[in-house]
Amino acid sequence: MNDLWQAFFKAISLVVTLDDKLLEIVFLSLRLSLSAVGIALLIALPFGAVLALTKFPGRRILIVIINVFMGLPPVVVGLFVYLLLSRSGPFGVFGLLFTPSAMIIAQVILVVPIVTAITRQVLEELHHEYDELLRSLDVPWYRKVTALVWDARFSLSTAALAGFGRAISEVGAVMIVGGNIDHLTRVMTTAIALEARKGDLVMALALGLVLLAVALGINLFAYSITETVKRRHQ
Amino acid sequence: MINRFVFRALSLASVLVLGGYGSTLYADETKSEITLASTTSTQNSGLFDYLLPLFKEQTGIEVHVVAVGTGAALKLARNGDADVLMVHHKTSEETFVSEGYGVERFDVMYNDFVLVGPDNDPSGVKETETIVDALGEIKAKQAIFLSRGDDSGTNKRELELWKANGDNPKTASGSWYRETGSGMGATLNTAVAMQGYTLSDRATWISYKNKQNMEILFEGDERLFNQYGVIVVNPEKFPHVKEEAAKIFVNWLLSEEGQSTIASYKVSGQQLFIPDAK
């Protein structure tokens, strides 16, 4: 129990003193995960919409594959991206390995299946509900899609938050492709892993608590935005 | 209609997301950086945190350390993903050079391995004369032994020591012989929790903070000597290797100044590495 309390006080003192190193790591974590979620949304929202609203051969199997990929082990994604970006790999010439960009790529791969799957689910149900109405209105298909996405925006923000949660809490993939390099690719999760390896369990746990606090901040922020917007529209 | 609050929130988010990319994308042109593949023992002991800022101050060269096991570090360098290699398994390093992946190998520093375990010493290794006998006692008493099991320098050495007895402990893997497949610190955490023996490099052990009732039970055998070597990855094999900066780094490590800096690194008053460049 003693260690738990110590970790708690350590976390508070880290936050209160605005430890430089901690800030650097927190900002890098946020930058990478928010970038990854942003890019993933650009891919996953249209992809999920297509899966929900159109019929084409192979659609069902694609949906199953996306669902399976939601459970993709991050280490496997890390190894896959490592082999792609390694100097001996197909994209080695770009020299992206052990850079923040490599970490974003890995996180995008991890986040896209989650956002796609939730988007598809949400839009499919909504489409089912509105099907007759939309048909009777006789509007072009793209108007239908934008209307549905707009109507589902609050549910879709949950998809984005789920993706963000996956990105910021993940350690296996970013450790491999980022290399946990101090001041360059060290993020919250890899710093926690490093402290745990050094046997500094109190510090590791304190960083974990800070990570939780950051995630809490992001979620409160997102929640307050949706609430504000909802109230405007009522 | 977007209200002001949302607008502000979005602009803050975009600053967070987009801010500071220039530095990472164009890093190669603006400043000199090299990637050093090294071992967890050098990182976990804090040596690089002490050494590299001094080196950067003098040369402006930023060294990015990727710390993995010796086996994994060699593999990284074989793929051309590092400019310099600093590991601790001489025969593997010599093979690396003779196969053309490295230019030349230099001794840079050493310390030693120690056998650690719970202070009640269930196998009585304190009474033994050599490390080989000590391991023999652990096997005879079937005491728990934690192996790295990760092809690291420490793991390679440990297996060589078992072999000296004609033992192959892997046949007992999962019973008293347990392979963690993890770094030194993680293996020490496991050893503490299971009250088992394990072989550690001295630097990681001294700087390790979760010792509880564990202590060094056997040390001082010459077979426990732990030599670190440094190698510049061959630019003829990988043209992107930053040869010039890599050489400056290696020469600095081997110089009188680099060597005395290594010697001056202490944790709780104890010197962790002894420089021995020729």
Contacts between the chains, C-beta under 8 A, distances in Angstrom:
chain1	res1	chain2	res2	distance
A	27	B	16	7.5
A	30	B	16	5.7
A	31	B	16	5.8
A	31	B	17	6.3
A	31	B	19	7.0
A	31	B	20	7.0
A	34	B	13	6.3
A	34	B	16	5.8
A	34	B	17	4.7
A	35	B	17	4.9
A	35	B	18	8.0
A	38	B	17	5.8
A	86	B	79	4.7
A	86	B	80	7.4
A	86	B	81	5.5
A	87	B	79	5.9
A	87	B	80	3.4
A	87	B	81	5.4
A	87	B	238	6.1
A	87	B	240	6.5
A	88	B	79	4.3
A	88	B	80	5.7
A	88	B	81	7.8
A	89	B	79	7.8
A	92	B	80	7.2
A	95	B	28	6.9
A	95	B	240	6.7
A	97	B	81	5.6
A	98	B	35	6.0
A	98	B	64	6.4
A	98	B	66	6.2
A	98	B	81	7.3
A	99	B	24	5.6
A	99	B	27	7.6
A	100	B	24	5.1
A	101	B	24	6.5
A	101	B	25	7.2
A	179	B	35	7.8
A	179	B	64	7.1
A	179	B	65	8.0
A	179	B	66	3.8
A	180	B	66	7.4
A	180	B	67	7.1
A	181	B	64	4.4
A	181	B	65	6.2
A	181	B	66	6.4
A	182	B	48	7.9
A	182	B	49	7.2
A	182	B	65	6.9
A	184	B	24	8.0
A	184	B	64	5.8
A	194	B	43	7.7
A	194	B	44	7.8
A	196	B	185	7.3
A	196	B	186	7.2
A	196	B	189	7.2
A	197	B	40	6.9
A	197	B	44	6.0
A	197	B	183	5.3
A	197	B	184	7.6
A	197	B	185	3.3
A	197	B	186	5.3
A	197	B	189	7.8
A	198	B	44	5.1
A	198	B	185	5.2
A	198	B	207	6.9
A	198	B	208	6.7
A	198	B	209	6.4
A	199	B	185	5.6
A	199	B	188	6.2
A	199	B	189	6.2
A	199	B	208	4.3
A	199	B	209	4.3
A	199	B	210	3.5
A	199	B	211	7.4
A	200	B	209	4.7
A	200	B	210	7.5
A	201	B	189	7.9
A	201	B	209	7.7
A	201	B	210	5.8
A	221	B	9	6.9
A	225	B	5	7.4
A	225	B	6	5.9
A	225	B	9	5.7
A	228	B	3	7.0
A	228	B	5	5.8
A	228	B	6	6.9
A	229	B	3	7.7
A	229	B	6	6.5
A	232	B	1	7.4
A	232	B	3	6.4
